[in-house]
Amino acid sequence: MPVDLFENTLQQLRSAFQIMKLDDNYAKILESPARILKFHLPIRMDNGKINIFEAYRIQHNNACGPYKGGVRLAPQVDESEVRALATWMSLKCSIAQIPLGGAKGGIKVDASKLSQGEKEKLLRSYTRAIAPFIGPDIDAPGPDMNTNPQTMAWMADELIKFHHGDHRWKAAITGKPLEFGGSLGRLDATSRGGMYIIEEVIRTFSLNKEPNFVIQGFGNVGMYLAKILFENDHKVIGISDVHGGIYCKNGLDINALIRHYEKEKTLKNFKNTESLSNEQLLELPCDILIPAAIENVITKKNADKIKAKIIIELANGPTTPEADKILETKKIILIPDILSNAGGVTVSYFEMVQNLSNFFWSEFEIKSKLKPIMKKAWNSTILTANKYKCNYRMAAFISSIQRIVDAIKFKGENY
Ligand code: NAD
């Protein structure tokens, strides 16, 4: 049976509700997304035939501010997945203490099978479908799997057209190219934020000065993280993409690997490395394992075989609740996704602020504004873990749930 992502989210939420003894009335609100939009988008393909694409926008909670969350293009997209991701977005914005709520979008498609023209038609059609329900003060989509500045530019352009050429609306779409209202530092924001968390982890758990890293995923998050780690003299000994991984016990030259990948479109046959499967990669002995690809990769089937000392989740939902329990008994420290990957949405928030004020910040300003936000989120997780004597996933959940519930209470009841 495939793992149902929203079932996982519910289990995580309910465990946190129990530990924090949350009033059941508020628990109900957090378990139910405010709005679920589902579309069937007809697209004329290059071969002349019309294909119908299933697509979603799910707005989970906006107690702390407008909904915010990425749009992913992936074959496994369904309501459960988008619901789970929308819920985690509310928690992520809350733990980062940025004034936003949570939402997520998705289109069920294997993006690698689309031509550039088909992809553009699909993204524009999706934007027209969600246009009446989004805006900088309502809901702001951003990037996620298989999107990039180009896809976000199509979305922003389509939204501007929908609003009769009014450029202010581009603030509702983040991850745009710099030439079209994007922010410096957005491309590597999730990884940069993850790096600030890694620094805290190394400091807090007194790891040796040269911990080694294994990363699953060589897309936006995995590739930039590998690059940042390499630039900071850390050793990445294993890395993978959807087709499998490579391993080098002395550490990979990441800049050379990026050049190899750009040329060959594969990680395979990179000098002085051994090939291995994604399953083997996750089980490599290492100090820090970073899932940065897809969800549900650490499950009850392989959790017992994980040999990393610490797992830092940069992908959303890479570990199932059953696996969490196994890892805890093995005393493997797990730093949860909603905390570790909050850098992406934080710089998306910076992009919105810059768009709305029509004034842009330097990369230095972006980094120096991101770091304290990640540190504050880390500190609040550690404090909560100490207060409730719970693991870091539960601590991050409790801390963010508390903020959302406080916002709901302040607004008063109108139910
Ligand atoms: P991406 O599409 O740029 O890259 C995904 C990577 O995962 C690719 O290297 C791909 O080959 C690999 N992959 C795909 N299927 C795989 C499989 N079955 N097994 C192993 N590897 C596989 O996506 P991304 O933006 O890097 O996102 C990666 C993860 O990080 C996702 O869970 C996403 O939700 C999360 N995330 C992304 C951002 C962001 O700003 N992009 C922010 C927060 C969280």
Boltz pocket constraint, residues with backbone or C-beta under 6 A from the ligand:
constraints:
  - pocket:
      binder: B
      contacts: [[A, 143], [A, 144], [A, 145], [A, 146], [A, 147], [A, 186], [A, 190], [A, 216], [A, 217], [A, 218], [A, 219], [A, 220], [A, 221], [A, 222], [A, 240], [A, 241], [A, 242], [A, 243], [A, 278], [A, 292], [A, 293], [A, 294], [A, 295], [A, 314], [A, 315], [A, 316], [A, 317], [A, 341], [A, 342], [A, 344], [A, 345]]
      max_distance: 6.0
